[in-house]
Amino acid sequence: MSFDRIAIHKNDLDLYLRELSKEFRKLNGRSMPAEIVLIGGASVLINYGFRDITYDLDAIIVSSSAMKQAINRVGDKYGLPNGWLNTDFMRTKSYSTKLLEYSVYYKTFSNILTIRTITAEYMVAMKLMAGRKYKNDFSDIIGILKHHKEHGRPLTLQIIRGAVEELYGLWGKLPVSSASFIEQAMEKENYEEAFDEIQNNELVNRTVLKTFERDYPGVLSEGNLDEILRCVIQKMEGEGKGHSAID
């Protein structure tokens, strides 16, 4: 795993998508359109203002094989990392075949590339399923809840439960820690305070894992990451470092 990443900024997102549509049209012609559903951090950037950067664009891509070359060309042009737009998340537990069905229209570029995103309750459901303590999953959830409460369109636990069940079948398929997190967060509704605290914890966790990866290269994997993070944090707390992780 690598924690050395290049940021993709909110203000540049449409530029990259527009350039992607142009490159795709050059490679594939005008007769066969393509569709991309942006999820995760990219969907947060499009729909909300509490986060300005993401480090890759997770997507469902419905297109000819020319799209891969178009993605690489845009990456080369703007110095973006390999895989800056990718479908890797489709191999994770947060993926559902129903995501395309529940996506919503965002924009069309160059009359050839249609971009769709994921609405609030489904973003929350996906991030609960992913439940990563070292990314922005939990702070994004709080940011989304805070935004909708402030704009008079609050998400209820019932709505989120419905989205989880629509994507994954059962509420019980969520990690226990994620289910507990959302239930407690919505009971307290202290979103302003919680956002800053959780975002700081996520930063601490990323720093811990980055240091561990530097000291023990090749050891970290998705399968052992949570356990290693827990053990390292416990050791640091025992040594009086004062750091904490998201439980």
N, C-alpha and C positions, 0 to 999 in steps of 0.2 A: 504494500500500500504506500501511497505517496501523499504527503501533506503539504508539498510545495506546489502551490496552485497560482494561476494567473486569474485575476478578478475580471469579470465581465460586468460592466456598469449599466445601470438602468437606462441612461441616456443614449447608450450605444446600441441597445438591443434592436430597435427598428432598423438602424443602419445595417447591421449584420444580416438581418432577415431580408432586407431589400436587395442587398448584394447577393445573397444566396439565391433569391428568385432570378436575378439576372444571369448568374452563372448557370443555374439549372436550365434556363431557357436557351442559353447558348448551346448547351450540351444535348438537350433533349428535344428542342424545337418547341413550337407553340401549341401543338395539338393535344398534348397529354399533360393535364394539370397534376399538381401534387398537393398533399395536405399534411400538415404537421400539427400535432397536439402537444403543446408545451405544458409540462407539469412541474411540480416541485418549485425550486427557487425562481425559475423563469416565470412561472405563473404568478408567484407572489410579486415579482417586480412589475409585471403588467397590471395587476389589479390593486396594488396597495402602495403606500408611501413610506412604510416604516423600515424598509430595507432597500439599499441602493445597489448592492452588488450580489452576484452569485458567481460560482466558480466553474460551472458547466451548465449546459442546457439539457435537461432530461426531456426526452420526447418520444412520442409515437409517430413514426414516419410512414406515411402511405404514399409511395412514390416508386418510380422506376429506379434501377440501379445507378443511374446517372447522378442521383442526389448525393451519394457518397463522395464522388469526385468533386461535385460542386461545394460540398462542405469543406473538403480539404483545400480547395482553391481560396475560399474566403478566409479560412484559417491562416493560410500562408500569406495572404495579402495584408492581414491585420495583426499578424503575430500572435494569433490565438493558439492555445495548446491543442495538441492532437485530441480528437474526441470532444471538442468544445460543444458540439451538438451531437448527442448520442442516444442510443436506445438501450444502454446497459441496464437501466432500472427495470426493464422488462424481464430480467432474470432474478429480480428480488421479490421478496414477499409482499411488497407494497403494490405490485402490479396487479391489475385486474383486466380481464378482457372486456369489461363493461365501461372502461374509462372513455373510450371513443363515443359511446352512446350518451354519456353524461357530460361531454365537453360542450363548450359554447364558442360561438364565432368571435374572433378578435379582429383580424384584418386580412385583406388580400393584397399581395404584392405582385406587381408586373402582370396582373391578370392571369397568373399561372400558379402562384403559391398561396394557398389559404392557410392561415394560422388560427388555431383554436386554443383555448385554455380551459382550465378546470375551475369550477365555482367553489365558493368558500367551504361548504360542508364536505365536499369530496376532497379538497386539499387537506382539511383537518383529518379526515378519515385516513388518507394515505400517510400523513405524517405520524399519526398515532400508530399505524401498522409498522412503519419503519422504526420509529422510536429510538433514533440515534442520539446519544447523549453528547456527541462531539461535533454534530452539525447544527443546523438551525431548526431542527424539527420542532422542538418544544417552544422555543421563542417565537417561531413563526405562528404556531397555534395560538399563543397568547396575543400576538400582534393582530391576527385575524379576528379573534374574539373581541378585542379592544376596539378595533375599527368599526365593527358592525354594531356594537353597543353604542358607541359615540354617534353613529349615523342613524340611530333609531330603527335598525334592522337586526336586533340581537339574534344570535344563533342559540337555540335551546339544545339541551342534551338530547331531547327526543329527535330533533332534526339530525344531529350528528350520529346518533344511534342508527337512524334510518339510512344514512349515507354509508355507514360501515356495513350494515346488513346488505345493502344493495350491491356494494362492491365485493364483499368477502363472504357473504352468507350469514354469518353469526357474529354478534358482538363478542362472544367468547373467544373468537379467533385472535383478538387483539392481545399483544403482550400484557400481562397483568399490570406491569408498571405503567403502561400507557393508559389503560382503563382507569386505574387509580388516579393518575395525574389529571385527566380531563374531568373526572367527577369532582375532585377536590378543587380544581381551578374554577369550575363553574359554580360551585357552592360558595366560594369565597368572593369571586368577582373582583379581586384586587389586581386587575390586569396591569395597571401602570407600574406598581411596585414589582409585581411578578416578572414582567418583561425584562426589566433591567437586571434583576437577580439571575434569571435563567440564562439570559444572553451572556452574562459574565461567567457563569458556570460552564457554559458551552465553550467559551474561549479558553478557560482554564483546562478543560478536558482535551481540547485540540492541542494545546501546548504540551500537556503531559504526554499525549500519544506521539506527537512529533518528536519529542525528546527521546521517548522509548524507541521509536523506529530508528533514530540516529544511532542510539547506543546498541541496539540489537536488530540490525537490518535483516529483513526477510522473515521475522517471527510473526508479526501482526497479520491477522486475517479477519474477515468478517465473522468467522466462527468463534474466535477467541478474544476479540477486541473488548467486549464488555467486561469479561472476567479479568483481563489484564488491566484495564482502566480501574476497575474496582480495587484490585490488589495494590496497584501503584498509589492510588489516592489514599488508601488505608495506611500504607507505609509512610506517606508524606505527612498525614495527620498524626501518626504516631511519633514522628520526628519533630512535631511542633511547627510544621510549615503553615498550618492554618488554611489550607486549600480544602475545598469541598466539591463533591460531584452531585449531579442530579440523581436522586434515589429512584 
